[in-house]
């Protein structure tokens, strides 16, 4: 089964600046993500319901998180969020699935992904997610701190935050036009090495590449 979007579409997430029809994408480097175990989780950052890491093991270390901001008239939206692992060009792409997700269950055009109910997605290492979850469990009002942190970086109409948890951190960001179900893709370079991971927030029409 092929990907639901083209490689050319996913490559838009890597551009420093590009205009497609009436949408201009500009990149914004927001934070460094610490991955002490390489077990990456992408999920809703506020409605944090025991998310599972991706099956694909990521490199360990510290890597930049870069957003692709879509400028649409007077509006701004996070179109893509990516983690850059290598300064190489992806030549192949794979849609990521989480541990325990049975292979081959998708129909043509369907996606693996995560649901967003808070208008906010994130990247986090599994070890940091455990600490984060314990904090949310022990302090039911802690999510208000998250909202306050996002508000401090807010512009029309997106924000982000970077908070430490254990040896890792939570890097969260507004998700496109808000709630939805969003896929994450891994891009591999000509040497077969993981170059980038990209979450697509379905802001740019998939036929616009």
C-alpha positions, -999 to 999 in steps of 0.1 A, spaced: 0 0 0 14 34 -10 15 65 11 -17 87 13 4 117 3 33 121 -22 70 125 -15 68 159 -31 41 169 -7 61 158 23 92 176 10 72 209 14 78 204 52 115 208 46 115 241 28 128 272 45 102 293 26 79 284 -3 46 296 -17 19 273 -29 -11 290 -44 -22 314 -17 -2 297 12 33 307 21 52 282 43 81 296 65 101 274 89 105 283 125 130 265 148 114 264 182 133 240 205 157 210 208 141 177 216 160 154 240 156 117 232 175 97 259 159 64 248 151 70 212 115 59 218 96 88 202 60 96 210 38 120 190 4 127 205 -20 152 219 -1 173 244 -29 182 267 -53 152 264 -23 128 272 -39 93 273 -10 69 278 3 73 242 26 46 228 60 52 211 65 46 174 78 11 164 107 28 146 135 34 171 150 69 167 186 79 173 193 90 208 205 125 215 193 161 210 177 172 178 160 204 166 122 206 163 112 229 134 77 240 125 65 249 90 41 279 95 15 284 69 8 321 63 -27 323 48 -39 359 44 -39 373 80 -39 338 95 -9 316 106 -12 278 111 13 251 120 13 230 88 40 206 96 62 198 127 95 180 121 125 166 139 157 169 120 181 140 126 205 145 97 213 173 73 206 150 43 178 149 18 151 122 23 146 100 -8 121 76 7 93 80 32 74 57 55 43 64 76 50 56 112 28 34 134 30 28 172 39 -3 191 11 -27 192 -6 -14 161 -12 -44 138 3 -41 103 -18 -41 72 -50 -30 89 -54 2 68 -75 6 37 -62 27 8 -61 64 17 -63 57 55 -36 67 79 -19 57 111 -18 87 134 -29 103 166 -61 122 175 -60 157 188 -88 171 210 -70 201 225 -57 217 193 -21 209 204 3 181 193 37 172 207 69 152 205 83 136 236 106 107 245 89 77 262 109 82 294 99 118 297 63 109 289 62 87 320 74 116 342 49 140 324 20 115 329 29 112 366 28 150 369 -6 152 352 -20 124 375 -7 139 407 -19 174 398 -51 174 378 -48 212 373 -13 210 358 -27 212 323 -35 249 331 3 254 334 7 240 299 -19 263 285 -2 293 302 31 282 287 17 281 252 0 314 257 34 330 264 45 322 228 12 327 211 8 346 179 -22 347 155 -31 317 156 -5 293 170 19 288 199 44 263 213 61 253 245 93 234 257 92 219 292 117 195 308 105 162 322 132 138 336 161 135 312 138 145 283 114 173 275 80 180 260 80 201 228 44 210 220 28 231 193 -6 241 179 -20 215 154 -30 230 121 -66 242 122 -71 225 155 -86 191 164 -82 162 140 -63 129 133 -28 134 120 -1 111 105 36 112 111 62 102 85 99 92 86 122 103 57 153 83 49 183 95 29 202 78 1 222 58 26 191 45 43 196 67 74 168 84 91 170 121 82 137 135 95 104 128 111 74 149 100 39 153 114 14 166 87 -14 187 101 -33 188 69 -32 225 63 -17 224 28 -39 206 3 -23 173 -5 -25 180 -43 -7 214 -39 29 202 -42 
